[in-house]
Amino acid sequence: MSAPTPVTVVVVARNEAGKIADCIRSLAAQDHPALSVILVDDGSTDATVALACKAFPGLRVISSPTRSISRNRDLGWRAADSDFVAFLDADCIAPRHWISALLRAAHETGAAAVGGGNRPPENESAHYTALGLMLQSFVGSRGSIQGQIPSAGRFVEHLPGLNVLYRKDALALAGGFDPRFARMGEDEDLSHRLTGLGLRLYVVADATVIHRQRAGLLSWASNMRAYGRGRTWLLRRHPNAASPLFLLPPLTIPLLPLYLPLI
C-alpha cells in the first residue's frame, strides 16, 4: 500500500479569535493522515494565534502583518514542503473528509486545482438562512460556485480561495498570487492565469465547507462593496472576464423591497 500524499493547509487570519478555533479543530479532525497546517498571522492583536496553536499541536505559525491576503497566501504556499497545498479561510469549518475528497479528485482528474462549495451555518440566524437561499439562486451567484453547493463534479473557470487545493508546481508555473490584489480578487486572478496556461480547475460535490461569513446585513453589504472594488481591479487586468451577468445585482436593487420579505 502506497504512503498517503502529504498535503499542507494554509490558513490566513487576522483577529479571528471568535472563529479560528473551530476552523483549526476541523483540520485537526481530518481523516487524511499526512496533513500539516500553516497559520499565516496578519498581525493579530487578539488571541488568534494562541487559540489556533491549542487547537492543532504542531501548527506552524508565520507572522506577516501585511494587511494583504494575496501576499500572505503566497507566503503560505511557498513555505509548504508538500506537493499539494490547500487553502481554508479562517471563518470556515471543513468536514472530516475535506482533504481526502479534494485530493482524490485531483488524482482522478489531473486538475491543477480542485475546490468545493461553501454554505452559511444552518438554523443559526435569519440572516444566514436568507443568505443561503440567495446564494443558491442564479441572481445571487451568477452561476459561480461562490457561496453554492455543487450538485456534481465538473470543470470550472474559477475556484474561490476559501476552499481549494492546488498542485504546488501549478502555483509556481503561474507565479503564485499577485500582490496587486491585496484584499480582494486574488483567487479569481490566479484562476484566470492558471486556465490561461491551459491548466484545468475542478469542483467536487462532497467537499463543502461551512462559511461563517459576515453575520449581519450591514457588515455583509460592506464586504460585498469591497468585493465590487476587487472586481474592477480584476477586469482591468483581465478584460475578457467581463460578463453581462455582472449587471444582475444592480438591476435587482429596485426589486429588493419585494425580494427580501419573500426570502
TAVEN-V734595 format. One line per field, one symbol per residue. phi: phi as a letter, one per 20 degrees, with the letter a starting at -180 (. if undefined). burial: I if it has 24 or more other ideal C-beta (glycine too) atoms within 12 Angstrom, else O. A space follows every 10 residues. Layout:
# TAVEN-V734595
phi->???
burial->???
This chain:
# TAVEN-V734595
phi->.fffffcddd cdbbldgfcf ffffffffef eefecccdde eemfddegff fffffbgnge ddebfdlcff ffffffffef eeeccdccff edcefgegfg fffgffffdm ffbcccebbf feldbfffff fffffeefff dlnfefnddf ebfaecebcf ffbbcdffff fffenmeeff efdbnfffgf gfffffened dcddedcfde defgecffff ffffffffff ffffffecgf efbgffeggf fegfeggeff fff
burial->OOOOIOIIII IIIIOIIOII IIIIIIIIOI OIOOIIIIII IIOIOOOIIO IIOOIIOOII IIOIOIOIII IIIIIIIIII OIOIIIIIII IIIIIOOIII IIIIIIOOIO IIIIIIIIII OOOOOOIIOI IIIIIIOOII IIOIIIIIII OOIOIIIIII IIIIIIIIOI IOOIOIIIOO IIIIIIIIII IIIIIOOOII IIIIOIIIII IIIOOOOOOI OOOIOOIOOI IOIIOOOIOO IOOOOOOOIO OOOOOOOOOO OOO
